[in-house]
Amino acid sequence: MNRSLPGWLQTIYPFAPKRHDTGSGVMSYLDEGRGDEAVVMVHGNPTWSFFYRNLVLGMRDRIRCIVPDHLGCGLSDKPQEFNYTLRAHVANLGRLLDALQLRRIHLIVHDWGGPIGLGAALSRPEKLDRVVILNTAAFADNRVPWRIRLCRTPWLGEWLVRGANGFAWPATWMAVTKPLPEQIKRGYLFPYDNWANRIATHRFVVDIPTQTGRDSDRALAEIEARLPILRDRSVRLIWGGQDFCFDRHYYERWRKILPEAASDYLESAGHYVLEDATEQCLTAVSRHLGL
């Protein structure tokens, strides 16, 4: 157990994270279980490895679980001069996977973890086996909710996200359909307690691909071009139907890209689908991974 974490957090996040030096900062990651076959769980914004805590607790006795915190997120370093872009996050995750020397990788992705996780894993297709896709996208699309567009507004957006915590805090009630217990809300917000520590939360919003020819658009296009590889893998979609951002439009796009994929469309769950449908998700993931 990580003695540097406060006791209240250790009770709901009972892990001893490991550390990986990216060269630009140190990434924290969970490494629970044993073996050279692992399920890699990749979080989005504004969450961290805390989002996957129940999956790890439910599966670590049966399969090794690797859950990184992106640089700037969770318990990882939060360098103020790092290039917080999709391409940079994909590169960091790829280097971590290479350092772990895993023989086989199963992948679970959510939110920004979709393009980041798939970007790293599809570049190493010889290792990639089964995949679970939670509310996310890894393809170009121009649908961005007004609440997120507001957080992209120059000057005002940065003040809202970094100064007023106007992204991570609202997510603790906007991203769920079942109210989170206060300690769980506190856990989600723990790493993002001041202006400096919210840098990645803001930069993720700024870096959302806009189909305007920026580097993030090019990086996403490269990932999208590799998505057909998934047609030769066992893929399952688990989708919260009440997601205000990654709504049914995105689910249907995945269905067209991966028509053979199994799916669970959970009508009453929100964006934080693992919170709203914890047991259903654990059961579906375990079965999909053959555990």
Secondary structure in CASP SS format (residue, H / E / C, confidence):
PFRMAT SS
TARGET T0000
AUTHOR 0000-0000-0000
METHOD secondary structure of the structure
MODEL  1
M C 1.00
N C 1.00
R C 1.00
S C 1.00
L C 1.00
P C 1.00
G H 1.00
W H 1.00
L H 1.00
Q H 1.00
T H 1.00
I H 1.00
Y C 1.00
P C 1.00
F C 1.00
A C 1.00
P C 1.00
K E 1.00
R E 1.00
H E 1.00
D E 1.00
T C 1.00
G C 1.00
S C 1.00
G C 1.00
V E 1.00
M E 1.00
S E 1.00
Y E 1.00
L E 1.00
D E 1.00
E E 1.00
G C 1.00
R C 1.00
G C 1.00
D C 1.00
E E 1.00
A E 1.00
V E 1.00
V E 1.00
M E 1.00
V E 1.00
H C 1.00
G C 1.00
N C 1.00
P C 1.00
T C 1.00
W C 1.00
S H 1.00
F H 1.00
F H 1.00
Y H 1.00
R H 1.00
N H 1.00
L H 1.00
V H 1.00
L H 1.00
G H 1.00
M H 1.00
R C 1.00
D C 1.00
R C 1.00
I C 1.00
R E 1.00
C E 1.00
I E 1.00
V E 1.00
P E 1.00
D C 1.00
H C 1.00
L C 1.00
G C 1.00
C C 1.00
G C 1.00
L C 1.00
S C 1.00
D C 1.00
K C 1.00
P C 1.00
Q C 1.00
E C 1.00
F C 1.00
N C 1.00
Y C 1.00
T C 1.00
L H 1.00
R H 1.00
A H 1.00
H H 1.00
V H 1.00
A H 1.00
N H 1.00
L H 1.00
G H 1.00
R H 1.00
L H 1.00
L H 1.00
D H 1.00
A H 1.00
L H 1.00
Q C 1.00
L C 1.00
R C 1.00
R E 1.00
I E 1.00
H E 1.00
L E 1.00
I E 1.00
V E 1.00
H C 1.00
D C 1.00
W C 1.00
G H 1.00
G H 1.00
P H 1.00
I H 1.00
G H 1.00
L H 1.00
G H 1.00
A H 1.00
A H 1.00
L C 1.00
S C 1.00
R C 1.00
P C 1.00
E C 1.00
K C 1.00
L E 1.00
D E 1.00
R E 1.00
V E 1.00
V E 1.00
I E 1.00
L E 1.00
N C 1.00
T C 1.00
A C 1.00
A C 1.00
F C 1.00
A C 1.00
D C 1.00
N C 1.00
R C 1.00
V C 1.00
P C 1.00
W H 1.00
R H 1.00
I H 1.00
R H 1.00
L H 1.00
C H 1.00
R H 1.00
T C 1.00
P C 1.00
W C 1.00
L H 1.00
G H 1.00
E H 1.00
W H 1.00
L H 1.00
V H 1.00
R H 1.00
G H 1.00
A C 1.00
N C 1.00
G C 1.00
F C 1.00
A H 1.00
W H 1.00
P H 1.00
A H 1.00
T H 1.00
W H 1.00
M H 1.00
A C 1.00
V C 1.00
T C 1.00
K C 1.00
P C 1.00
L C 1.00
P C 1.00
E H 1.00
Q H 1.00
I H 1.00
K H 1.00
R H 1.00
G H 1.00
Y H 1.00
L H 1.00
F C 1.00
P C 1.00
Y C 1.00
D C 1.00
N C 1.00
W C 1.00
A H 1.00
N H 1.00
R H 1.00
I H 1.00
A H 1.00
T H 1.00
H H 1.00
R H 1.00
F H 1.00
V H 1.00
V H 1.00
D C 1.00
I C 1.00
P C 1.00
T C 1.00
Q C 1.00
T C 1.00
G C 1.00
R C 1.00
D H 1.00
S H 1.00
D H 1.00
R H 1.00
A H 1.00
L H 1.00
A H 1.00
E H 1.00
I H 1.00
E H 1.00
A H 1.00
R H 1.00
L H 1.00
P H 1.00
I H 1.00
L H 1.00
R H 1.00
D H 1.00
R C 1.00
S C 1.00
V E 1.00
R E 1.00
L E 1.00
I E 1.00
W E 1.00
G E 1.00
G C 1.00
Q C 1.00
D C 1.00
F C 1.00
C C 1.00
F C 1.00
D C 1.00
R H 1.00
H H 1.00
Y H 1.00
Y H 1.00
E H 1.00
R H 1.00
W H 1.00
R H 1.00
K H 1.00
I H 1.00
L C 1.00
P C 1.00
E C 1.00
A C 1.00
A E 1.00
S E 1.00
D E 1.00
Y E 1.00
L E 1.00
E C 1.00
S C 1.00
A C 1.00
G C 1.00
H C 1.00
Y C 1.00
V H 1.00
L H 1.00
E H 1.00
D H 1.00
A C 1.00
T H 1.00
E H 1.00
Q H 1.00
C H 1.00
L H 1.00
T H 1.00
A H 1.00
V H 1.00
S H 1.00
R H 1.00
H H 1.00
L C 1.00
G C 1.00
L C 1.00
END
